[in-house]
């Protein structure tokens, strides 16, 4: 049975996964952390987005996209 971290309203496993980088900080988790321990949910989400973007840029296989061409008016 999963025990809840009563102050945050999430399971211990969910909190463990976020702390250890196994799960991303979701908007809901960011608000829970803001209310439970302080800090700023916006800042947590910006850090998560920056981390996600950095991880994607370091991938071996680049993302292939064809650029849209502007049509002459």
Secondary structure, DSSP 4 states (H G I P E B T S, - for coil): -PPEETTTTEEHHHHHHHHTTSS---HHHHHHHHHHH-S-HHHHHHHHHHHHHHHHHT-SSPPP-PPPPPPP-
